């Protein structure tokens, strides 16, 4: 079974933010200096990593340094 790594979790966050932009919940910041989309992506990524590490650590790659940084 594939354990989720930082890239996998980032893909989930990006897809979630893209859906929020499509639904008008977050403004589209493409080609702007606005970082709202990236800020929300980071929050989602960190939240997913922390919840998985706490509740289902067998699902994520705890040896991934980026994951370690997110959950500390």
PAZASE-857296 format. One record per residue: residue in three letters; x, y, z of N, C-alpha, C in turn. Coordinates in steps of 0.1 Angstrom, whole numbers, plus 2048, in hexadecimal, padded with zeros to 3 digits. Layout:
N
AlaXYZXYZXYZ ...
***
This chain:
72
Unk8087F480080080080080980D800 Unk8058167F880D8227F780982B803 Unk81483080A81283A81481284880E Unk80985081380985E80E816865812 Unk81B86D80982687580C82288480A Unk82B88D80C82889B80C82189F7FE Unk82789A7F382189D7E68138997E5 Unk81088D7EA8028887E97F98917F1 Unk7FD8957FD7F489E8057F38AB7FF Unk7FE8B07F97FD8BD7F27F48BD7E6 Unk7F38B17DF7EA8B07D37DC8B17D8 Unk7D98AB7E47CB8AB7E97C88BA7ED Unk7D18C17F37CF8CF7F77CD8D87EA Unk7D58D57E07D48DD7D47C68DB7CD Unk7C28CE7CC7B58CB7C77A98D17CF Unk7AA8D17DC7A08D77E479F8E67E2 Unk7AB8EC7E17AB8FB7DF7A68FE7D1 Unk7A98F67C77A48F97BA7958F87B9 Unk78F8EE7C17818ED7C177B8F97C8 Unk7818FE7D377C90A7DA77D9167D1 Unk7879187C97889237BF77D9217B5 Unk77B9157B07719137A67639167AB Unk7619147B87549177BE7539257C4 Unk75D92D7C275C93B7C675F93D7D5 Unk7639327DC7669347EB77393B7EE Unk77D9397E478A9407E678C9477D8 Unk7919537D979495A7CC7A09547C5 Unk79F9557B87AA94F7AF7B59597B0 Unk7C19547B47CC95D7B67D795A7AB Unk7D39537A17DD9507967E295D790 Unk7EF95E78E7F596A7887F4976790 Unk7F397579E7F29807A77FD97E7B2 Unk7FE9887BA8079877C58009827D1 Unk7F39807D07EB97B7DB7EE96D7DE Unk7F09697EB7F495C7EF7E99547F6 Unk7DC9597F57D19527FB7D09437F8 Unk7D19407EB7D09327E67DB92A7ED Unk7E792F7ED7F29277F37F1926802 Unk7EC9308087EA9308177E092581A Unk7D59248137CB91A8157D090C812 Unk7D890B8087DE8FE8047E78F9810 Unk7EF9028157F88FF8207F08FA82D Unk7E59018307DD8FE83B7D78F0839 Unk7D18EE82E7CB8E082B7D68D682C Unk7E18D88267EC8CE8267F08CA834 Unk7F38D583C7F78D384A7EC8CC852 Unk7E08CF8507D58C98577D48BB854 Unk7D48B78477D38A98437DF8A1849 Unk7EB8A68487F689F84D7F589D85C Unk7F18A78637F08A58727E589B876 Unk7DA89C86F7CF8938727D388486F Unk7D98828637DD8758607E8870869 Unk7F187886D7FC8748767F6870884 Unk7EC8778887E68748957DC868895 Unk7D486788A7C985D88A7CD851882 Unk7D58528777D884786E7E6848869 Unk7F08478727FE84986E80383F864 Unk7FC83386480082985A7FD82D84B Unk7F583884A7F283D83C7FC846836 Unk80484C83F80E85683981C85283C Unk82585783383385483483985D83F Unk83B85984B84086185684F863854 Unk85585C84B86485E84886686A83E Unk85B86F83985C87A82F85F887838 Unk86A88D83586E89983D8648A483C Unk85E8A68318548B082F8488AD838 Unk8448A183983989C84283D89F850 Unk84989B85484D89E86284C8AD865 Unk8508B585C8508C485F8418C8860 Unk8388C285982A8C785A8248C3867 Unk8288B786D8218B28798288B6886 Unk8338BD88583A8C18918338CD897 
***
